[in-house]
């Protein structure tokens, strides 16, 4: 009897261990495995002073490119959204995911964004020509290049 109970217990533990092998939600790009996912707010600290770091993060979508879903921004604690692009433009996001939680696997970066690129992003976001013209200085920012994205069901 002890062997049966021990065997059943072992089977239950094994089943629970393997049950969470996949994140639940709509998937884009490469697969994103669960485990070692950091909140987007902790991304810079997790980079340990490096300019780039391979990691998985979770965050809330603030904006999606209105042209074709070619980038999105995530909510950050400082109030300045963080831009997410997609490796080799291999996939795009649905434009109706603002407010949803996502998990990303890819490369966190500290980078300088040129005026030309900032204006391009503003045009993609359907900003007015006057707003685009006001962009005159490059910007240093945190960014993320995603290899894979999961829009979480919950």
C-alpha positions, 0 to 999 in steps of 0.5 A: 500500500505504501508503494502505491501511495508513493507511486501516485504521489510521484506521478502527481508531482511529475504531472505538475512539474511538466504541466507548465511547459507552455505559456497560455495565449496567442503566440508570435515568432519563436516559442517563449518558455515559462520560467525566469520571466522578469517584470519589464520594470526590473529589466534595467536592473537585470541587465547588470550594467550591460548595454544588452542582455538576453532575457524574458520579460512581462509587461502591459502594452501601452501602444501598438504601431497603427500602421501595421503592428511593427512595434509596441510599447510597454508600460514602465514605472517612470511613465516613459513607455519602452519600445519593443521591436521584433527581430528581423521584422519576422512578425507583427502584433495585432493592433487591438492589444493595448492594455493586455499583458505580454511575455517577450523573449529576446534582447534588452538594450540600452540604445541611442535613437536617432532623430530620423528613427524617432520621427519614423516612429511618430509617423507610424503612431499617426502623429501630426506633421507638427508633432513630428517636426518638434522631434529635433534631438536623439534620445537615449532609451531602454528598448527590447528586440523580441524573438518571440511574444505571447499575448497572455490569456489572463 
